């Protein structure tokens, strides 16, 4: 079972992603409301994959991604962004993100993306 950490400042988004993942056989090992907490939870939970919102208070998703990659070069992080954040998505991919999901997302897209990243 693929272990996932969900990092998003919106509680309803974390809940929505959790519901999709658990329904499709993933194990959600943690949730975080900003990049700083996400980084700490990554160290604590050691997930297989992370879903990381780009725009968050305290520490952005891109900064958290960089911290996580510094801690674990093999970390598998999938960025979650709103439409119109192409330049941030590009920066995230250049910083080591494995893929990205654009909001509003389709359930199948999240599942397929995380399955392919987890087994890569």
Backbone torsions as a table, in degrees:
resi	resn	phi	psi	omega
1	UNK	NA	129.5	-179.5
2	UNK	-74.8	128.1	-178.5
3	UNK	-95.5	126.2	-173.3
4	UNK	-123.1	139.9	171.2
5	UNK	-109.0	128.7	-179.8
6	UNK	-105.9	122.3	179.1
7	UNK	-121.0	113.4	179.8
8	UNK	-160.1	138.8	-178.5
9	UNK	-76.0	-15.7	179.7
10	UNK	-94.8	116.2	-178.7
11	UNK	-57.9	-38.4	-178.9
12	UNK	-65.9	-31.9	177.8
13	UNK	-70.2	-43.3	177.8
14	UNK	-59.4	-42.9	-178.8
15	UNK	-65.6	-42.1	-179.3
16	UNK	-64.3	-44.5	179.6
17	UNK	-66.3	-42.7	178.9
18	UNK	-57.1	-46.7	-178.1
19	UNK	-58.7	-47.2	179.8
20	UNK	-60.7	-46.3	-176.2
21	UNK	-66.8	-47.6	-178.0
22	UNK	-64.4	-36.2	178.4
23	UNK	-64.9	-25.1	-176.3
24	UNK	-108.0	22.0	171.1
25	UNK	86.4	12.3	175.2
26	UNK	-91.0	156.2	174.7
27	UNK	-109.5	118.0	178.0
28	UNK	-85.2	112.7	-175.5
29	UNK	-94.8	-8.8	178.3
30	UNK	-177.1	162.8	176.2
31	UNK	-136.7	148.9	177.6
32	UNK	-142.5	146.2	-175.5
33	UNK	-96.6	-3.1	173.7
34	UNK	-159.4	172.7	-175.5
35	UNK	-63.0	-36.7	-179.6
36	UNK	-63.0	-49.4	178.6
37	UNK	-65.6	-37.1	178.2
38	UNK	-59.3	-43.2	178.2
39	UNK	-62.4	-46.4	178.7
40	UNK	-61.1	-43.3	-179.5
41	UNK	-67.1	-32.0	178.3
42	UNK	-61.0	-47.2	-179.8
43	UNK	-62.2	-43.1	-177.2
44	UNK	-69.8	-45.5	-171.6
45	UNK	-92.9	-23.3	-177.6
46	UNK	49.1	58.7	-178.5
47	UNK	-72.3	163.0	174.7
48	UNK	-77.1	-36.3	-177.3
49	UNK	-142.4	149.1	176.2
50	UNK	-121.7	134.0	166.7
51	UNK	-99.6	126.4	-171.1
52	UNK	-127.7	115.4	173.2
53	UNK	-65.0	147.2	-179.3
54	UNK	-82.6	-47.9	-173.7
55	UNK	-98.7	110.0	-179.9
56	UNK	-146.1	156.4	175.1
57	UNK	-74.9	172.1	178.8
58	UNK	71.1	-68.7	177.9
59	UNK	-142.5	128.4	-178.2
60	UNK	-68.1	164.8	177.3
61	UNK	-62.3	-36.3	-179.7
62	UNK	-67.7	-42.3	177.6
63	UNK	-65.0	-39.3	178.2
64	UNK	-65.8	-41.0	176.7
65	UNK	-56.4	-47.5	-179.6
66	UNK	-61.2	-41.6	178.3
67	UNK	-63.3	-45.9	-179.3
68	UNK	-62.7	-43.6	-179.3
69	UNK	-66.3	-31.0	176.4
70	UNK	-67.9	-39.7	179.4
71	UNK	-72.9	-41.9	-176.9
72	UNK	-141.2	100.0	-177.1
73	UNK	-60.4	-22.9	-178.5
74	UNK	-92.6	5.0	-178.0
75	UNK	-57.0	140.6	178.8
76	UNK	-108.3	104.1	-176.8
77	UNK	-117.6	129.6	176.6
78	UNK	-111.2	121.5	-178.9
79	UNK	-81.7	144.0	176.7
80	UNK	-118.8	121.0	-175.2
81	UNK	-134.9	159.9	174.8
82	UNK	-83.9	161.0	175.8
83	UNK	-55.7	147.7	175.5
84	UNK	86.3	7.6	179.8
85	UNK	-108.8	34.4	-174.6
86	UNK	-56.3	-41.5	-178.1
87	UNK	-66.3	-35.9	177.3
88	UNK	-69.4	-38.3	177.8
89	UNK	-62.7	-43.7	178.4
90	UNK	-58.8	-46.1	178.7
91	UNK	-61.1	-40.2	-179.7
92	UNK	-64.3	-43.7	179.4
93	UNK	-63.5	-42.0	178.6
94	UNK	-66.3	-24.6	179.5
95	UNK	-88.6	-0.8	174.0
96	UNK	117.4	1.9	176.7
97	UNK	-64.5	141.8	-177.5
98	UNK	-81.8	-28.0	-177.9
99	UNK	-167.7	-176.4	175.7
100	UNK	-149.0	155.7	178.5
101	UNK	-126.2	131.9	-179.5
102	UNK	-99.1	132.6	175.4
103	UNK	-82.9	143.0	-5.1
104	UNK	-73.7	139.6	-174.0
105	UNK	-104.6	161.0	173.1
106	UNK	-98.4	139.0	-177.9
107	UNK	-51.8	-46.5	-178.0
108	UNK	-61.4	-34.5	-178.1
109	UNK	-66.1	-42.7	177.5
110	UNK	-61.1	-48.8	-176.9
111	UNK	-61.4	-49.1	-179.4
112	UNK	-62.5	-44.2	-178.7
113	UNK	-61.7	-48.6	-177.9
114	UNK	-67.9	-36.9	177.7
115	UNK	-63.3	-44.0	-177.7
116	UNK	-69.6	-36.2	178.2
117	UNK	-68.4	-44.3	-177.0
118	UNK	-62.7	-33.8	-177.2
119	UNK	-94.6	-2.6	-178.8
120	UNK	-74.1	NA	NA
